[in-house]
């Protein structure tokens, strides 16, 4: 990894001092090696910084794509600690499996079974607990049930889809855990009823149940709980355990029913239910849009398991949840239609809603019969944008958001262009939405980068997953794309397959080159987002991903950190730039932007080769001079290096000061396999600027 920044002048003084210690020769030799290596591979970047040639970059260029995949939401961004909180995951046929809930006590002391006696019409399953022991005859800790949250014992799963874009990993049985931290408060809510008096302990304990971290009692007379009653408790943890569980126990004989058991940290992002650390990773990317909720999650393998927004709004306890059959796990849909719009608002990103157009992986509704799906989409838009007195706008208002959300983009389907009925279905959606909401931009699944679309659209969707070198070489993909007609939305891109592993530097550099090409083609490419965003390391259904996490820790992959280099690009000005020299393994761009009242020129360059490159940057067209500012480099000793929980910062951007070049015609040395950026502050003077720098050699 690269560390401190040195000018040649400064290094000379360092060497004089080091010579007294007998160590200058090592520094000197490494710098000579780096310079000689770079001089063999020198290129020049000519940048025209005049106002006449600059082009505005769209405000929306770089954003994020959130899909419920890899437990990104359930057991991830959505901070709910209880898995299968409504006991619905086992299906509607009773008795059903209550996994991952487990029983505390043996068959002589307790009997647990599901029935259909819940008070909620859309999720009728509840849990009946028959306590057979009484008082001192029960185990000292009581009998009952516990929920380990995320993760628990899961069956071995191995899926391979025919589409090569889908990469799954097998998962063996792993333990689910809840992360409970000392001093933090947790809100537990549940519904219960009983045929007699109750005395139930609600506790967070260690994974083996032997250590109590927090506990409160629910004590009530039979008359107070003969009907379904909601109980809410605030538990404050007196200890930390990243492998905790929630227990409901008693020593009182009788029948007790439970349903919709929830445990949430009190401290969530803006109080809206999002896990703080994961949300901050999103915010730090400064995303200008967020596409949701998928992806394949929108479609389903079968339509019965597709994401249907109406099932995900209203009170959380009334949501039925559903089985996402593409990624093979149950979600209670606490992160639903409303929460996605709230998320977009909270992070200051424009929402892009992906709607199901009557097509799943295995089914497609005939165009003549697709109008119910169209109507569902229109009502979903009304939920987001409608007046608080409208039918669906009033539902949103009742959920705590009387003001409309700013929905301006709707994508019709996901990767559905090759289905026979897509175009016919799409046109039904397009015409209906444009008629009701003419300002909404409609995104087609069909690629218009190589040939014109045969149907109207404001944007066309482009997805690409490939090898690192292939993606790097696609930096010029949109150079010759038509500038007429719909704009491009690169809503899913990533390096995957063999050279990505779980998130390598090599993959990130391929993506960096591709993104520089998108930045330079931002007159046609108006939006771009990486995929997937999140992965819970216990349930990797797709690799690689941008952000890796478990119950208590997280880190960004190199692909995540590459996106940090583009946080100032949206809304900036693209400067005309040209590379001269041997540039087959080099991509570069130049932009100007403003931040905190100051003006900057930013040079970004990817060296995708195994040799250092001497990059001379010549800036013309300025009526001011440039001074040194910040330099940022992403690299590592090996292109296959990855970050991990044990070494989360192995590959992260290294920042240092870029010194003013004074009068020396110095150059910038780009290390092998690296991504570098240089932020240059504008000053008031007239001069042509040559920017330079150098690095020790990377072995």
C-alpha positions as CSV (number, residue, x, y, z in Angstrom):
1,X,0.0,0.0,0.0
2,X,1.1,3.6,-0.7
3,X,1.7,6.0,2.2
4,X,3.1,9.5,2.3
5,X,3.4,11.9,-0.5
6,X,6.8,13.4,-1.4
7,X,8.1,16.0,-3.8
8,X,11.6,15.3,-5.2
9,X,12.8,18.4,-3.4
10,X,11.5,17.2,-0.1
11,X,12.9,13.7,-0.6
12,X,16.3,15.2,-1.2
13,X,16.3,16.8,2.2
14,X,15.0,13.6,3.7
15,X,17.8,11.6,2.2
16,X,20.4,14.1,3.5
17,X,19.1,13.5,7.0
18,X,18.8,9.8,6.5
19,X,22.3,9.6,5.2
20,X,23.5,10.5,8.7
21,X,21.7,7.4,9.8
22,X,23.1,5.3,7.0
23,X,19.8,4.7,5.4
24,X,19.4,7.1,2.5
25,X,20.4,4.7,-0.2
26,X,17.3,2.5,0.2
27,X,15.0,5.5,-0.2
28,X,17.1,6.9,-3.1
29,X,17.2,3.6,-4.9
30,X,13.5,3.0,-4.7
31,X,12.8,6.5,-6.0
32,X,15.3,6.1,-8.9
33,X,13.6,2.7,-9.7
34,X,10.2,4.3,-9.7
35,X,11.3,7.2,-11.9
36,X,13.2,5.0,-14.4
37,X,10.3,2.6,-14.6
38,X,7.8,5.4,-15.1
39,X,10.0,7.2,-17.7
40,X,9.7,4.1,-19.9
41,X,6.0,4.5,-19.8
42,X,5.1,8.2,-20.0
43,X,1.9,9.8,-21.3
44,X,0.5,13.3,-21.3
45,X,-3.0,14.4,-20.4
46,X,-3.9,17.6,-22.0
47,X,-6.8,19.4,-20.2
48,X,-8.7,22.3,-21.6
49,X,-10.2,24.1,-18.6
50,X,-11.8,26.9,-20.5
51,X,-15.5,27.6,-19.9
52,X,-16.1,27.3,-23.6
53,X,-15.4,23.6,-23.9
54,X,-16.7,22.4,-20.5
55,X,-19.9,20.3,-20.4
56,X,-22.2,20.0,-17.4
57,X,-22.4,16.5,-15.9
58,X,-25.9,15.5,-14.9
59,X,-26.9,16.0,-11.3
60,X,-28.0,12.4,-11.2
61,X,-25.0,10.7,-12.7
62,X,-23.9,8.5,-9.8
63,X,-26.3,6.8,-7.3
64,X,-27.0,3.4,-5.7
65,X,-29.1,0.4,-6.4
66,X,-30.7,-1.4,-3.4
67,X,-32.0,-4.9,-3.9
68,X,-33.3,-7.3,-1.2
69,X,-30.5,-9.8,-1.9
70,X,-27.9,-11.3,0.4
71,X,-30.2,-10.3,3.3
72,X,-29.3,-6.7,2.4
73,X,-32.6,-5.5,4.1
74,X,-34.0,-8.3,6.2
75,X,-31.1,-8.9,8.7
76,X,-29.2,-5.9,7.3
77,X,-30.2,-2.3,6.6
78,X,-33.6,-2.8,8.2
79,X,-32.7,-2.9,11.9
80,X,-35.3,-5.5,13.0
81,X,-33.6,-8.1,15.2
82,X,-36.3,-10.8,15.1
83,X,-36.4,-13.1,12.2
84,X,-39.8,-14.5,11.2
85,X,-41.5,-12.2,13.7
86,X,-45.0,-13.2,12.7
87,X,-44.5,-17.0,12.4
88,X,-45.6,-16.8,8.8
89,X,-42.4,-18.1,7.1
90,X,-43.4,-21.7,7.6
91,X,-46.4,-21.4,5.4
92,X,-50.1,-21.2,5.9
93,X,-50.7,-25.0,6.5
94,X,-50.7,-25.8,10.2
95,X,-48.9,-27.0,12.2
96,X,-46.0,-25.2,10.5
97,X,-42.3,-24.8,11.0
98,X,-41.4,-21.9,13.3
99,X,-37.7,-21.7,12.2
100,X,-35.6,-19.9,13.4
101,X,-37.5,-19.9,16.6
102,X,-36.6,-22.7,19.0
103,X,-38.2,-24.1,22.1
104,X,-36.8,-23.8,25.7
105,X,-37.7,-26.8,27.7
106,X,-38.4,-30.5,27.0
107,X,-41.7,-32.2,26.0
108,X,-42.6,-32.8,29.6
109,X,-42.7,-29.1,30.4
110,X,-43.8,-27.3,27.2
111,X,-45.7,-27.9,24.0
112,X,-45.4,-25.4,21.1
113,X,-47.5,-25.4,17.9
114,X,-48.8,-22.9,15.4
115,X,-52.5,-22.2,14.7
116,X,-54.6,-19.7,12.7
117,X,-56.0,-17.6,15.5
118,X,-54.1,-14.3,14.9
119,X,-56.1,-11.1,15.0
120,X,-54.5,-10.0,11.8
121,X,-56.4,-10.8,8.6
122,X,-53.4,-10.8,6.3
123,X,-51.2,-13.0,8.5
124,X,-53.3,-15.5,10.4
125,X,-50.5,-17.7,11.8
126,X,-49.7,-17.3,15.5
127,X,-47.8,-19.4,18.1
128,X,-49.5,-21.3,20.9
129,X,-47.4,-22.2,23.9
130,X,-48.8,-24.8,26.3
131,X,-46.9,-24.7,29.5
132,X,-47.2,-28.1,31.2
133,X,-45.1,-27.4,34.3
134,X,-45.9,-25.0,37.1
135,X,-43.7,-22.8,39.3
136,X,-41.0,-24.9,41.0
137,X,-41.7,-27.9,38.8
138,X,-40.4,-25.9,35.8
139,X,-36.7,-25.4,35.1
140,X,-35.3,-22.5,37.1
141,X,-35.0,-20.2,34.0
142,X,-38.5,-21.0,32.8
143,X,-39.7,-22.6,29.6
144,X,-40.7,-20.8,26.4
145,X,-39.2,-19.9,23.0
146,X,-36.3,-17.9,21.8
147,X,-35.4,-16.2,18.5
148,X,-31.7,-15.9,17.5
149,X,-32.4,-13.3,14.9
150,X,-30.0,-13.5,12.0
151,X,-28.4,-16.2,11.6
152,X,-29.6,-19.7,12.5
153,X,-29.2,-23.3,11.2
154,X,-29.9,-23.2,7.5
155,X,-30.1,-26.1,5.1
156,X,-27.4,-26.5,2.5
157,X,-28.4,-24.6,-0.6
158,X,-26.8,-24.6,-4.0
159,X,-28.5,-22.9,-6.9
160,X,-27.3,-22.3,-10.4
161,X,-29.5,-20.4,-12.8
162,X,-29.2,-20.7,-16.5
163,X,-28.5,-17.0,-16.8
164,X,-24.7,-16.6,-16.4
165,X,-25.2,-13.2,-14.7
166,X,-26.5,-15.0,-11.6
167,X,-23.7,-16.2,-9.4
168,X,-24.6,-18.0,-6.2
169,X,-22.5,-19.4,-3.4
170,X,-23.4,-22.4,-1.4
171,X,-24.1,-21.9,2.3
172,X,-23.8,-24.4,5.1
173,X,-25.6,-24.3,8.4
174,X,-24.6,-21.2,10.4
175,X,-25.8,-19.7,13.6
176,X,-28.0,-16.7,13.6
177,X,-27.4,-14.1,16.2
178,X,-28.6,-10.7,17.4
179,X,-26.2,-7.9,18.2
180,X,-26.9,-6.4,21.6
181,X,-24.6,-3.7,22.9
182,X,-24.2,-2.5,26.5
183,X,-26.0,0.7,27.4
184,X,-28.2,0.7,24.3
185,X,-31.9,0.5,24.4
186,X,-34.2,-1.8,22.5
187,X,-37.9,-1.6,21.9
188,X,-39.7,-4.9,22.1
189,X,-43.3,-5.1,20.9
190,X,-45.5,-8.2,20.7
191,X,-49.1,-9.4,20.7
192,X,-50.3,-12.0,23.1
193,X,-53.3,-13.5,24.7
194,X,-53.9,-16.2,27.3
195,X,-56.6,-18.3,29.0
196,X,-55.2,-17.4,32.4
197,X,-53.0,-15.0,34.3
198,X,-49.6,-14.5,32.8
199,X,-46.1,-13.8,34.1
200,X,-43.8,-13.8,31.1
201,X,-40.2,-12.7,31.0
202,X,-38.9,-10.9,27.9
203,X,-35.1,-11.1,27.8
204,X,-32.0,-10.7,25.7
205,X,-29.6,-13.4,26.7
206,X,-26.3,-14.8,25.5
207,X,-26.6,-17.4,22.7
208,X,-26.7,-20.3,25.2
209,X,-29.3,-18.5,27.3
210,X,-27.1,-18.6,30.5
211,X,-26.3,-14.9,30.7
212,X,-29.1,-12.3,30.8
213,X,-28.3,-9.0,29.1
214,X,-31.6,-7.3,29.7
215,X,-35.0,-8.4,31.0
216,X,-38.5,-7.1,31.7
217,X,-41.6,-8.9,32.9
218,X,-45.2,-8.9,31.5
219,X,-47.6,-9.6,34.3
220,X,-51.4,-9.5,33.8
221,X,-54.6,-11.0,34.9
222,X,-56.5,-13.3,32.6
223,X,-59.2,-10.7,32.1
224,X,-56.7,-8.3,30.7
225,X,-55.2,-10.7,28.1
226,X,-58.2,-12.8,27.2
227,X,-58.2,-11.1,23.8
228,X,-55.2,-10.2,21.7
229,X,-53.3,-7.4,23.4
230,X,-50.2,-5.4,22.3
231,X,-47.4,-5.1,24.8
232,X,-44.4,-2.8,24.5
233,X,-41.3,-2.9,26.6
234,X,-38.0,-0.9,26.6
235,X,-35.0,-3.1,27.4
236,X,-31.6,-1.5,28.2
237,X,-28.7,-3.9,27.8
238,X,-26.2,-4.3,30.7
239,X,-23.7,-6.1,28.6
240,X,-22.6,-6.6,25.0
241,X,-23.0,-9.8,23.0
242,X,-22.8,-10.0,19.2
243,X,-24.4,-13.5,19.5
244,X,-27.5,-12.7,21.6
245,X,-31.0,-14.0,21.4
246,X,-34.5,-12.9,22.4
247,X,-36.4,-15.1,24.9
248,X,-40.0,-15.3,26.0
249,X,-40.2,-17.5,29.1
250,X,-42.5,-18.3,32.0
251,X,-42.9,-20.7,34.9
252,X,-46.7,-20.3,35.0
253,X,-48.8,-23.2,33.7
254,X,-51.4,-22.5,31.0
255,X,-51.8,-21.5,27.4
256,X,-50.2,-18.3,25.9
257,X,-50.4,-17.2,22.3
258,X,-47.8,-14.9,20.7
259,X,-47.8,-13.1,17.4
260,X,-45.8,-10.3,15.7
261,X,-42.8,-10.2,18.0
262,X,-40.5,-7.4,17.1
263,X,-37.2,-6.0,18.6
264,X,-35.7,-2.9,17.3
265,X,-32.8,-0.7,18.5
266,X,-34.1,2.7,19.6
267,X,-31.1,4.3,17.9
268,X,-31.7,4.0,14.2
269,X,-31.0,6.5,11.4
270,X,-33.2,9.5,12.0
271,X,-35.5,7.2,14.0
272,X,-36.7,5.6,10.8
273,X,-35.6,2.0,11.4
274,X,-32.4,1.9,9.4
275,X,-29.1,0.5,10.8
276,X,-26.8,3.4,11.4
277,X,-23.5,2.0,10.3
278,X,-24.8,0.6,7.1
279,X,-26.7,3.7,6.3
280,X,-23.7,5.9,6.8
281,X,-21.8,3.8,4.3
282,X,-24.5,4.7,1.8
283,X,-24.6,8.4,2.7
284,X,-20.8,8.7,2.3
285,X,-21.2,7.8,-1.4
286,X,-23.3,11.0,-1.8
287,X,-25.8,9.1,-4.0
288,X,-28.0,11.2,-6.3
289,X,-30.5,8.5,-6.8
290,X,-31.5,5.1,-5.3
291,X,-33.1,2.4,-7.5
292,X,-35.3,-0.1,-5.6
293,X,-36.5,-2.7,-4.6
294,X,-34.7,-4.8,-7.3
295,X,-33.6,-6.4,-9.5
296,X,-34.9,-10.0,-9.7
297,X,-36.5,-9.5,-6.3
298,X,-39.2,-7.5,-8.2
299,X,-39.9,-10.3,-10.6
300,X,-39.8,-13.5,-8.6
301,X,-39.2,-16.9,-10.1
302,X,-43.0,-17.1,-9.9
303,X,-45.3,-14.1,-9.9
304,X,-46.9,-15.3,-6.6
305,X,-43.6,-14.6,-4.9
306,X,-42.9,-11.2,-6.6
307,X,-42.6,-8.1,-4.5
308,X,-46.1,-6.5,-4.4
309,X,-46.0,-3.1,-2.8
310,X,-49.5,-3.1,-1.4
311,X,-48.6,-6.0,0.9
312,X,-45.7,-4.0,2.4
313,X,-47.5,-0.8,3.5
314,X,-49.5,0.0,6.6
315,X,-48.8,-1.0,10.2
316,X,-45.8,-3.4,10.3
317,X,-47.7,-6.0,12.2
318,X,-50.4,-6.2,9.5
319,X,-47.9,-7.0,6.7
320,X,-48.0,-10.6,5.6
321,X,-44.4,-10.9,4.4
322,X,-43.4,-13.0,1.5
323,X,-40.9,-15.6,0.3
324,X,-38.4,-14.1,-2.1
325,X,-38.0,-17.2,-4.3
326,X,-35.2,-15.8,-6.5
327,X,-32.8,-15.4,-3.5
328,X,-34.5,-18.1,-1.4
329,X,-35.4,-16.4,1.9
330,X,-38.3,-15.0,3.7
331,X,-38.7,-11.4,4.5
332,X,-41.3,-9.9,6.8
333,X,-41.4,-6.8,4.6
334,X,-40.7,-4.4,7.4
335,X,-38.6,-2.6,4.7
336,X,-41.5,-2.0,2.4
337,X,-42.8,0.5,-0.2
338,X,-43.0,3.4,2.3
339,X,-39.6,2.7,3.9
340,X,-37.9,2.7,0.5
341,X,-39.2,6.2,-0.2
342,X,-38.3,7.3,3.3
343,X,-34.8,5.9,2.8
344,X,-34.4,7.9,-0.4
345,X,-35.6,11.1,1.3
346,X,-33.3,10.5,4.3
347,X,-30.2,10.2,2.2
348,X,-31.2,13.0,-0.3
349,X,-31.4,10.7,-3.3
350,X,-34.0,10.7,-6.0
351,X,-36.2,7.5,-5.8
352,X,-36.3,5.2,-8.9
353,X,-39.1,2.7,-8.4
354,X,-38.9,-0.6,-10.4
355,X,-42.4,-2.0,-11.0
356,X,-43.4,-5.6,-12.0
357,X,-44.9,-5.6,-15.4
358,X,-46.5,-8.9,-15.3
359,X,-43.4,-10.9,-15.9
360,X,-41.5,-13.3,-13.6
361,X,-38.6,-15.6,-14.5
362,X,-41.0,-18.3,-15.5
363,X,-44.2,-16.6,-16.3
364,X,-45.5,-13.7,-18.4
365,X,-49.0,-12.2,-18.3
366,X,-50.5,-11.6,-21.7
367,X,-50.7,-8.0,-22.7
368,X,-54.5,-8.2,-22.9
369,X,-54.6,-9.2,-19.2
370,X,-51.9,-6.9,-17.8
371,X,-54.1,-4.0,-16.8
372,X,-54.3,-5.1,-13.1
373,X,-50.5,-4.7,-12.9
374,X,-50.7,-1.3,-14.6
375,X,-53.3,-0.2,-12.1
376,X,-51.2,-1.5,-9.2
377,X,-48.3,0.7,-10.5
378,X,-50.5,3.8,-10.8
379,X,-51.8,3.3,-7.3
380,X,-48.2,2.8,-6.1
381,X,-47.3,6.2,-7.7
382,X,-50.3,7.7,-6.0
383,X,-49.1,6.4,-2.7
384,X,-45.8,8.2,-3.2
385,X,-47.1,11.4,-4.9
386,X,-50.8,11.7,-4.2
387,X,-52.4,14.3,-2.0
388,X,-53.0,13.2,1.6
389,X,-56.7,13.1,0.8
390,X,-56.3,10.7,-2.1
391,X,-57.0,7.0,-1.7
392,X,-53.4,5.9,-1.4
393,X,-51.9,9.2,-0.4
394,X,-54.0,9.0,2.7
395,X,-52.4,5.6,3.5
396,X,-49.0,7.3,3.2
397,X,-50.1,10.2,5.4
398,X,-51.4,7.8,8.0
399,X,-48.0,6.2,8.1
400,X,-46.5,9.6,9.2
401,X,-45.6,11.3,5.9
402,X,-48.5,13.7,4.8
403,X,-46.3,15.5,2.3
404,X,-45.8,13.6,-1.0
405,X,-42.5,12.0,-1.9
406,X,-40.6,13.3,-5.0
407,X,-41.0,10.3,-7.4
408,X,-39.9,11.3,-10.9
409,X,-38.5,7.9,-12.3
410,X,-40.3,4.6,-12.8
411,X,-38.6,1.6,-14.4
412,X,-40.9,-0.9,-16.1
413,X,-39.6,-4.4,-15.2
414,X,-36.1,-5.7,-14.7
415,X,-34.1,-7.5,-17.5
416,X,-37.4,-8.4,-19.2
417,X,-36.8,-7.1,-22.7
418,X,-36.3,-10.6,-24.2
419,X,-39.7,-11.8,-23.0
420,X,-42.3,-12.1,-25.8
421,X,-44.9,-9.9,-24.0
422,X,-42.5,-7.3,-22.7
423,X,-43.0,-4.6,-25.3
424,X,-46.8,-5.0,-25.3
425,X,-46.9,-4.8,-21.6
426,X,-44.4,-2.0,-21.4
427,X,-46.5,0.2,-23.7
428,X,-49.6,-0.3,-21.5
429,X,-47.5,1.0,-18.5
430,X,-45.9,3.8,-20.5
431,X,-49.2,5.2,-21.9
432,X,-51.0,4.9,-18.6
433,X,-48.3,6.5,-16.5
434,X,-47.6,9.3,-19.0
435,X,-51.3,10.1,-19.2
436,X,-51.6,10.4,-15.4
437,X,-48.1,11.7,-14.6
438,X,-46.6,13.3,-17.7
439,X,-43.5,14.5,-15.8
440,X,-42.4,11.0,-14.7
441,X,-39.5,9.6,-16.7
442,X,-40.1,6.0,-17.9
443,X,-37.2,3.5,-18.1
444,X,-37.3,0.6,-20.6
445,X,-35.5,-2.7,-20.0
446,X,-34.3,-2.8,-23.7
447,X,-30.8,-1.7,-24.5
448,X,-30.6,1.3,-26.9
449,X,-26.9,1.7,-26.9
450,X,-26.3,-0.1,-30.2
451,X,-29.5,0.4,-32.1
452,X,-32.6,2.6,-31.6
453,X,-35.5,1.4,-29.5
454,X,-38.7,0.4,-31.2
455,X,-40.8,2.0,-28.5
456,X,-40.9,5.3,-26.6
457,X,-38.8,5.7,-23.5
458,X,-37.1,8.4,-21.6
459,X,-34.2,6.1,-20.5
460,X,-33.0,2.6,-21.5
461,X,-31.5,0.3,-18.9
462,X,-28.1,-1.2,-19.4
463,X,-26.6,-4.0,-17.3
464,X,-23.1,-5.4,-17.5
465,X,-21.3,-8.1,-15.4
466,X,-18.1,-9.3,-16.8
467,X,-14.3,-9.8,-16.2
468,X,-12.1,-6.9,-15.1
469,X,-10.2,-6.4,-18.4
470,X,-13.4,-6.7,-20.4
471,X,-15.1,-4.0,-18.3
472,X,-12.0,-1.8,-18.4
473,X,-12.0,-2.0,-22.2
474,X,-15.7,-1.0,-22.2
475,X,-14.8,2.5,-21.1
476,X,-15.5,3.5,-24.6
477,X,-18.8,1.6,-24.8
478,X,-20.9,4.7,-25.2
479,X,-18.5,6.8,-27.3
480,X,-20.5,6.1,-30.4
481,X,-23.9,5.6,-28.9
482,X,-26.6,7.8,-30.5
483,X,-27.2,11.1,-28.7
484,X,-30.7,11.2,-30.0
485,X,-33.7,9.6,-28.3
486,X,-33.7,8.1,-24.8
487,X,-30.7,8.5,-22.4
488,X,-28.8,5.6,-20.9
489,X,-29.2,4.3,-17.3
490,X,-26.4,1.9,-16.4
491,X,-28.3,0.6,-13.4
492,X,-26.2,-2.5,-12.8
493,X,-22.5,-2.9,-13.4
494,X,-19.8,-4.9,-11.7
495,X,-16.8,-7.1,-12.4
496,X,-17.6,-10.6,-11.2
497,X,-16.6,-14.2,-12.1
498,X,-13.1,-15.5,-11.5
499,X,-11.0,-12.4,-11.2
500,X,-13.3,-10.7,-8.7
501,X,-13.4,-13.3,-5.9
502,X,-15.2,-11.7,-3.0
503,X,-14.1,-8.2,-4.0
504,X,-10.6,-7.8,-5.4
505,X,-8.5,-4.7,-6.3
506,X,-8.4,-6.0,-9.9
507,X,-12.2,-5.9,-10.1
508,X,-12.4,-2.4,-8.7
509,X,-9.8,-1.1,-11.2
510,X,-11.8,-2.6,-14.1
511,X,-14.8,-0.8,-12.8
512,X,-12.9,2.5,-12.3
513,X,-11.9,2.5,-16.0
514,X,-15.5,1.8,-17.0
515,X,-16.8,4.6,-14.7
516,X,-14.4,7.1,-16.2
517,X,-15.8,6.3,-19.6
518,X,-19.3,6.8,-18.3
519,X,-18.3,10.1,-16.8
520,X,-16.9,11.3,-20.1
521,X,-20.0,10.1,-21.9
522,X,-22.4,11.7,-19.4
523,X,-24.2,13.6,-22.1
524,X,-25.8,10.2,-23.0
525,X,-25.3,8.2,-19.8
526,X,-27.3,10.1,-17.2
527,X,-27.3,7.6,-14.3
528,X,-25.1,4.7,-13.1
529,X,-25.1,2.4,-10.1
530,X,-23.1,-0.6,-8.9
531,X,-24.7,-4.0,-8.0
532,X,-25.2,-5.5,-5.6
533,X,-24.8,-2.9,-2.8
534,X,-24.9,-5.1,0.3
535,X,-24.1,-8.7,1.4
536,X,-24.5,-10.2,4.8
537,X,-21.5,-12.5,5.0
538,X,-23.6,-15.3,6.4
539,X,-25.7,-15.5,3.3
540,X,-23.7,-14.7,0.2
541,X,-26.1,-15.3,-2.7
542,X,-24.1,-13.1,-5.0
543,X,-20.4,-12.1,-5.0
544,X,-18.8,-9.7,-5.1
545,X,-20.6,-6.8,-3.5
546,X,-19.8,-3.2,-2.4
547,X,-20.4,-3.4,1.4
548,X,-19.9,-6.6,3.4
549,X,-21.4,-6.9,6.9
550,X,-22.5,-9.2,9.7
551,X,-24.5,-8.4,12.9
552,X,-21.9,-6.1,14.3
553,X,-19.2,-5.3,11.8
554,X,-18.8,-4.1,8.2
555,X,-16.3,-3.0,5.6
556,X,-16.2,-1.7,2.0
557,X,-14.7,-3.7,-0.8
558,X,-12.4,-2.0,-3.2
559,X,-15.4,-1.6,-5.5
560,X,-17.1,0.5,-2.8
561,X,-14.0,2.7,-2.4
562,X,-13.8,3.3,-6.2
563,X,-17.2,4.9,-6.0
564,X,-15.8,7.4,-3.4
565,X,-13.6,8.9,-6.2
566,X,-16.8,10.0,-8.0
567,X,-18.7,11.7,-5.2
568,X,-18.0,15.1,-6.7
569,X,-18.8,14.2,-10.2
570,X,-22.6,14.5,-10.3
571,X,-23.4,18.1,-11.1
572,X,-19.7,19.0,-11.9
573,X,-18.3,20.2,-15.2
574,X,-16.6,17.7,-17.5
575,X,-13.4,19.2,-19.0
576,X,-12.1,18.3,-22.4
577,X,-9.1,16.1,-22.0
578,X,-6.9,14.0,-24.3
579,X,-4.3,11.4,-23.5
580,X,-1.2,11.2,-25.7
581,X,1.2,8.2,-25.6
582,X,0.8,4.5,-25.1
583,X,-2.5,4.4,-23.2
584,X,-3.9,0.9,-23.7
585,X,-3.8,0.3,-19.9
586,X,-4.7,3.9,-18.9
587,X,-7.9,5.8,-18.6
588,X,-8.2,9.4,-17.3
589,X,-10.7,12.2,-17.0
590,X,-10.8,15.8,-15.8
591,X,-13.6,17.7,-14.1
592,X,-14.1,21.0,-12.3
593,X,-16.3,21.3,-9.3
594,X,-17.1,23.5,-6.3
595,X,-17.2,22.6,-2.7
596,X,-17.3,24.6,0.5
597,X,-17.0,27.8,-1.6
598,X,-13.8,26.8,-3.3
599,X,-13.1,25.8,-7.0
600,X,-11.2,22.7,-7.9
601,X,-10.0,20.8,-10.9
602,X,-10.0,17.0,-10.4
603,X,-7.8,14.7,-12.4
604,X,-8.7,10.9,-12.1
605,X,-6.5,8.2,-13.7
606,X,-6.5,4.4,-13.7
607,X,-3.3,2.5,-14.4
608,X,-4.5,-1.0,-15.3
609,X,-1.0,-2.2,-16.1
610,X,1.8,-3.8,-14.1
611,X,4.3,-0.9,-14.7
612,X,4.4,2.6,-13.3
613,X,3.2,5.3,-15.6
614,X,4.6,8.8,-15.8
615,X,1.6,11.1,-16.3
616,X,2.3,14.7,-17.3
617,X,-0.8,16.9,-16.9
618,X,-0.9,20.1,-18.9
619,X,-3.8,22.4,-18.1
620,X,-4.7,25.3,-20.5
621,X,-7.5,27.7,-20.7
622,X,-7.4,29.0,-17.2
623,X,-7.4,32.7,-16.1
624,X,-6.2,31.5,-12.6
625,X,-3.3,29.4,-11.5
626,X,-3.5,26.0,-9.7
627,X,-2.1,25.1,-6.4
628,X,-1.5,21.7,-4.8
629,X,-4.3,20.2,-2.8
630,X,-5.3,16.6,-2.2
631,X,-4.1,13.4,-3.7
632,X,-5.9,10.1,-3.3
633,X,-4.6,6.7,-4.3
634,X,-6.2,3.2,-4.2
635,X,-3.8,0.3,-4.7
636,X,-2.2,-2.7,-3.0
637,X,0.7,-5.1,-3.2
638,X,-1.3,-7.6,-5.3
639,X,-4.3,-7.1,-7.6
640,X,-6.1,-10.0,-6.0
641,X,-5.9,-8.5,-2.5
642,X,-9.2,-8.1,-0.7
643,X,-10.5,-6.4,2.4
644,X,-11.9,-8.6,5.2
645,X,-13.3,-8.4,8.7
646,X,-9.8,-9.1,10.0
647,X,-8.2,-6.4,7.8
648,X,-11.0,-4.1,6.6
649,X,-8.6,-1.3,5.6
650,X,-6.2,-3.3,3.6
651,X,-7.3,-1.5,0.4
652,X,-8.8,1.9,1.1
653,X,-8.1,5.3,-0.5
654,X,-4.9,6.9,0.9
655,X,-5.0,10.7,1.0
656,X,-2.1,13.0,1.2
657,X,-1.3,16.6,0.3
658,X,-0.3,17.5,-3.2
659,X,2.3,20.2,-3.0
660,X,2.4,23.2,-5.2
661,X,4.6,22.4,-8.3
662,X,6.6,25.7,-8.1
663,X,8.8,26.0,-11.2
664,X,9.8,22.4,-11.8
665,X,8.3,20.5,-14.7
666,X,7.5,17.5,-12.6
667,X,5.2,14.6,-13.4
668,X,2.7,12.4,-11.6
669,X,3.7,8.8,-11.3
670,X,0.8,6.4,-11.3
671,X,1.7,3.2,-9.5
672,X,1.0,-0.2,-11.2
673,X,-2.6,-1.3,-10.8
674,X,-3.9,1.8,-9.2
675,X,-6.6,4.4,-9.2
676,X,-5.5,8.0,-8.4
677,X,-7.2,11.3,-8.2
678,X,-5.7,14.8,-7.8
679,X,-7.8,17.7,-6.5
680,X,-6.2,21.0,-7.6
681,X,-7.3,24.3,-6.0
682,X,-7.7,27.3,-8.3
683,X,-5.9,30.4,-7.4
684,X,-6.1,33.9,-8.9
685,X,-3.2,34.3,-11.3
686,X,-2.4,33.6,-14.9
687,X,-0.3,30.6,-15.7
688,X,-0.1,27.3,-17.6
689,X,0.2,24.5,-15.0
690,X,2.2,21.4,-15.0
691,X,1.2,19.1,-12.1
692,X,3.6,16.5,-10.9
693,X,4.3,14.0,-8.2
694,X,6.2,10.7,-7.7
695,X,6.0,7.6,-5.6
696,X,8.3,4.9,-4.3
697,X,8.2,1.8,-6.4
698,X,5.6,-0.9,-5.6
699,X,7.0,-4.4,-5.8
